[in-house]
Amino acid sequence: MVDRDAVRVLGQPPFHTTELTCGGDLSYLGSQWRRTVACVGSVEVAGDIPAGEMIYGVAGVDAARRDELVALLGIDLAWSMNRVSDGQRRRVQICLGLLKPFQLLLCDEVTVDLDVCARVDLLAFFVRESETRGATIVFATHIFDGLVGWASHVAYVERGELKVFGCAEEVPQLCAPGEVGGKSRLLATMEGWLRAERDERVQNPDFKSPGAQLSTPFAFSSRQMSHYR
């Protein structure tokens, strides 16, 4: 828990209010989704049920948005959810989580099971959500392929402390032209931060204690960051 004034989302203290409901202004896509999708009513995603029945069964959804997501994610509406691969189930989970518009979307390693094309298309969809609706997407990830030029802001959290935050174009390591050893500036920068943290963890016993928090890089796509602090 944090103090009420430490974090604000859309003017609300998210740890102390129920007004920011999942599936409304706030939405969440997490890497641990395997059985249910809470944002649309704890929908079972591993049962013997067609994907189309699940997706079209969600009430209060814009039909054009639903059809766009189905096409974008390459979902076969006839898929039986107890027979699909992890990647196919992930596509259905993501579709369900994005059916209703959001102002803030929290993504936790959500693209780990997607192939290259699906990942690129999903990131492009996020950019459109940001540019056309003013939505903010907070994307926690350790996979940086395809993120060059995507993020408007970057952040780096080490042991629970915010070490770096700002516009991507203002982070010194990201501003220099060209690649670094064949790697994009974004990948090389994140690798440098993570390697420094790893080396310190090896050398400092207190750093690697059981209660120590590890580092997490975040990428943001937003035109409305003033709404969050």
C-alpha positions, 0 to 999 in steps of 0.5 A: 500500500502507498499513501493516497497522494503517492499515486493518482490515476485519472484523479483517483488514488487507485489503491483506495478507491473502487471507482477505477473498475477493471473493464471500465476506465482501467483495464489489465492484460496479464501474463498469468491469464490462463483460466479466467478473464476477470475484466469481462466477468471471470470468463472461463478460457480453457473449457469446451466452448467455441472462441466465437461464443465467448467473444460474442457473448460479452454484452455492451460491446461495439461490434466494429471494435470486436470485429477489428480485434478478431481480425487483428489477432487472427482468431478463428471463431470455431476454435474450441478453447480446450483444444487450442495452443497457448498462443491461440488461447492468449489471442482470445484472452487479449481480445476479451480484455480489449473489447471495451474501451479503456483510458488506462491499460496495464500490460504485464508481459502480455505478448509472450505467447504471440508470434511476430506478426500478432505482436507487431499488429497488437502494438500498432493497435495500442498506438492507435488507441493512444493517438485516437482516443488519448488512452495510456498503455503501460507495458511492462516487458523484457522483450524489446523487439519491435518497440523502437519508436513505439514508446512515448515514455520509458521507466525503469524500476529497480528494487521497488525504486523508480530509477529512470522515467521520462520521455523516450526522446529525453533519455540520454542513452536513447537519443544517440543515433545508430545502433550499438553493436548491432542492437537497437538503442532501446535494447542496448540501454535496457540490457545495460541497466539490467546487467548493472543490476545483475552484477550488483546483485552478485556482489552485494549479499543484501541486494539478493536477499529473499525479499529483494525486488528485481528490476522491471523495464516499462514502456509507455504509449501515451499522449495523456501522461499528465493524467497520471503521477 
